[in-house]
């Protein structure tokens, strides 16, 4: 919510998430401090695909880091 919170972010975990989403063809801002926006060009199937990929990849990162 503010700069102090941003400084506490796990940048390595975000970088891993960003990389695996790139592998899925999903392009996010390269920093967790940047905003991403949805536009009218993001049709429901694109949003659904993005959400599925994010959920799948977040589960993968979480399970990998728990080991």
C-alpha positions as CSV (number, residue, x, y, z in Angstrom):
1,X,0.0,0.0,0.0
2,X,3.0,2.3,0.4
3,X,6.8,2.4,-0.2
4,X,7.6,0.9,3.2
5,X,5.4,-2.2,2.3
6,X,7.0,-2.4,-1.1
7,X,10.5,-2.5,0.4
8,X,9.4,-5.7,2.3
9,X,8.4,-7.6,-0.9
10,X,10.1,-10.8,-1.7
11,X,11.8,-9.7,-5.0
12,X,13.2,-13.2,-5.7
13,X,9.8,-14.8,-5.4
14,X,8.3,-12.1,-7.6
15,X,11.1,-12.6,-10.2
16,X,10.4,-16.3,-10.3
17,X,6.7,-15.7,-10.8
18,X,7.4,-13.1,-13.5
19,X,9.7,-15.6,-15.4
20,X,7.2,-18.4,-15.4
21,X,4.4,-16.2,-16.5
22,X,6.6,-15.0,-19.4
23,X,6.9,-18.7,-20.3
24,X,3.1,-18.8,-20.5
25,X,3.1,-15.8,-22.8
26,X,1.8,-13.5,-20.1
27,X,3.5,-10.2,-19.8
28,X,3.4,-8.3,-16.5
29,X,5.3,-5.2,-15.4
30,X,8.8,-6.3,-14.5
31,X,8.6,-4.9,-10.9
32,X,6.1,-5.7,-8.2
33,X,5.9,-2.0,-7.5
34,X,4.4,-1.2,-10.9
35,X,0.7,-1.3,-11.7
36,X,-0.8,-3.6,-14.4
37,X,-4.0,-2.5,-16.0
38,X,-6.8,-4.4,-17.7
39,X,-8.2,-2.8,-20.9
40,X,-11.1,-3.4,-23.2
41,X,-8.6,-5.4,-25.4
42,X,-8.4,-8.0,-22.7
43,X,-11.3,-10.2,-23.6
44,X,-12.8,-12.6,-21.1
45,X,-11.0,-15.7,-22.6
46,X,-7.7,-13.9,-22.3
47,X,-8.4,-12.9,-18.7
48,X,-9.5,-16.4,-17.8
49,X,-6.3,-17.9,-19.4
50,X,-4.2,-15.4,-17.4
51,X,-5.9,-16.2,-14.1
52,X,-5.5,-19.9,-14.7
53,X,-1.8,-19.5,-15.5
54,X,-1.2,-17.3,-12.5
55,X,-3.0,-19.7,-10.1
56,X,-1.1,-22.7,-11.5
57,X,2.3,-21.0,-11.4
58,X,1.7,-19.5,-7.9
59,X,0.9,-23.0,-6.6
60,X,4.1,-24.3,-8.3
61,X,6.3,-21.6,-6.8
62,X,4.8,-22.0,-3.3
63,X,5.2,-25.8,-3.3
64,X,8.8,-25.5,-4.7
65,X,9.8,-23.0,-2.0
66,X,8.3,-25.1,0.8
67,X,10.8,-27.9,0.1
